[in-house]
Amino acid sequence: MGARGNGLPSQPFNFAYLDEQTKKMIRRAILKAIAVPGHQVPFASREMPLPYGWGTGGIQVTAAILGADDTLKVIDQGADDTTNAVNIRRLFAKTAGVRTTTHTVEATVIQSRHRIPETPLREGQIMVFQVPIPEPLRWLEPRESETLKLHALADYGLMQVHLYEDVATHGRIAKSYDYPVMVHGRYLASPSPIPKFDNPKLDRNPALLLFGAGREKRIYAIPPYTEVKSLDFEDHPFTVERWDRPCALCGAVDSFLDEVITDDQGGRMFVCSDSDYCETRRTEVPDAADD
Amino acid sequence: MTDAPLLRARGVTRAFDRLVACRNVSLELWPGEVLGIVGESGSGKTTLLRCLAGELVPTTGTVEFRTLENGLEDVHRMGEARRRFLMRTQWGVVHQNARDGLRMRVSAGGNVGERLMAAGARHYGRIRSEALAWLDRVELDRSRIDELPGLFSGGMQQRLQIARILVSKPRLVFLDEPTGGLDVSVQARLLDLLRRLTRDLGLAVIIVTHDLGVARLLTHRLMVMRQGRVVEEGLTDQVLDDPHDAYTQLLVASVIGA
């Protein structure tokens, strides 16, 4: 906190925290990533004022693309009011002076960890994903030199073997988040740890989707209206999670629900993980939960 | 279609720094033929095999494989994508150590199905039934399809390697000491299996071994290597019954009852 006690830093920061040279470097990586959908572009990831794993990749991408007239929304686990989301939002409010919002429809840039908003995105919006492990083949092939080669040759049989193992062991593809996708029919990519529920939203999305991995120093992108296909088998097709009840707060039947434990007597409720979506619905349809 | 050999090597030499592991080896292999490469440890057998299989680039010399589309193609000068494609469809290597040839963290079924999936198979049921059929053919118990290879015995691991390769219906199989470390009765069963499969599928095989008994039983032709050079070659019975080179004579004489 600043010595002046007004909440402003004592030393002024450059607009959106990062210096202009760094932002330029990141923008070049982003442009390249957009040109080659799904391909991981290396970039010189900087030290950020928060630990790896808290969204350093996403923050750098956001910093590089943010303009003074942007409106920023930050989501963590679907919610706008969690520690990580609040602090990242505040970082950019302070260093870039941009407007912030919790409403998906108002935002021009949405940084996210774990979710894509339920409200459909539109042209002109940019989603920034925080990615812990950008390499979908990492757990199957530890050598970076080899995974690079597999991507270059579009040799993705290994990933299919992984899915085969799932079906053989569990009777279905058990992967429920970070579910691997083929982008534009060419590159295998990790959609970041979003639930597979959100995978269909990646396909032909009107918004630009950017992915930043700070520790692994990679940026990749899914440009607007790009075909994104979740891997599967013909006889075990890709499916998303379903719940046998609506959201306990807003009554939505089409959103991703979190289970919330309410007491130690086994009490629980299922509520929308997208807090903005849930709140908006409750203000529009106040009696929804009573129906 | 048999006017050209399936595999042709000319003047293959491979050096590791100043050590020349194999020197100026030339050979031709025809469809359905089983060629043995024998010699003591360190004679350059495995280096030669790896050069032939496309895993190791020879220092000088060429290796050509007759593909279905283009006739003889230089294995080491084609693009890597093409070479990898041929390596997993047209030929395969059964390694001496099963751990080099199997994915130890993937079930037996996944191991067998890998080449199918790499070639684009996306129907789980069909991949699985194909894997089961191959487990049957190599005499592995179908009920163990979901077990990890680490739970298999040495002989079973070798058979699993064979199934994993043959599933893609290759035309050429490289065997690197396939019976190494197995006890004699297990060896005998494996040899039986190999003999039957090569005959039934019309496979061409190059088998590297230091066991003259294995060579006698499986191979049609034999090459004897010593210190990186081929010292003698010919029909297997000829070489073993009437060895000309002094080293081959020593080799044959030092085996009991081969």
Chai-1 contact restraints between the chains, C-beta under 6 A:
chainA,res_idxA,chainB,res_idxB,connection_type,confidence,min_distance_angstrom,max_distance_angstrom,comment,restraint_id
A,L153,B,A81,contact,1.0,0.0,6.0,A-B,restraint_1
A,G157,B,M117,contact,1.0,0.0,6.0,A-B,restraint_2
A,G157,B,A118,contact,1.0,0.0,6.0,A-B,restraint_3
A,Q160,B,M117,contact,1.0,0.0,6.0,A-B,restraint_4
A,V161,B,V106,contact,1.0,0.0,6.0,A-B,restraint_5
A,V161,B,G110,contact,1.0,0.0,6.0,A-B,restraint_6
A,V161,B,E114,contact,1.0,0.0,6.0,A-B,restraint_7
A,V161,B,M117,contact,1.0,0.0,6.0,A-B,restraint_8
A,Y164,B,G110,contact,1.0,0.0,6.0,A-B,restraint_9
A,Y164,B,G113,contact,1.0,0.0,6.0,A-B,restraint_10
A,E165,B,G110,contact,1.0,0.0,6.0,A-B,restraint_11
A,V167,B,Y124,contact,1.0,0.0,6.0,A-B,restraint_12
A,A168,B,S107,contact,1.0,0.0,6.0,A-B,restraint_13
A,A168,B,G109,contact,1.0,0.0,6.0,A-B,restraint_14
A,A168,B,D146,contact,1.0,0.0,6.0,A-B,restraint_15
A,F233,B,R122,contact,1.0,0.0,6.0,A-B,restraint_16
A,F233,B,Y124,contact,1.0,0.0,6.0,A-B,restraint_17
A,E234,B,R122,contact,1.0,0.0,6.0,A-B,restraint_18
A,E234,B,H123,contact,1.0,0.0,6.0,A-B,restraint_19
A,D235,B,H123,contact,1.0,0.0,6.0,A-B,restraint_20
A,D235,B,Y124,contact,1.0,0.0,6.0,A-B,restraint_21
A,D235,B,G125,contact,1.0,0.0,6.0,A-B,restraint_22
A,H236,B,Y124,contact,1.0,0.0,6.0,A-B,restraint_23
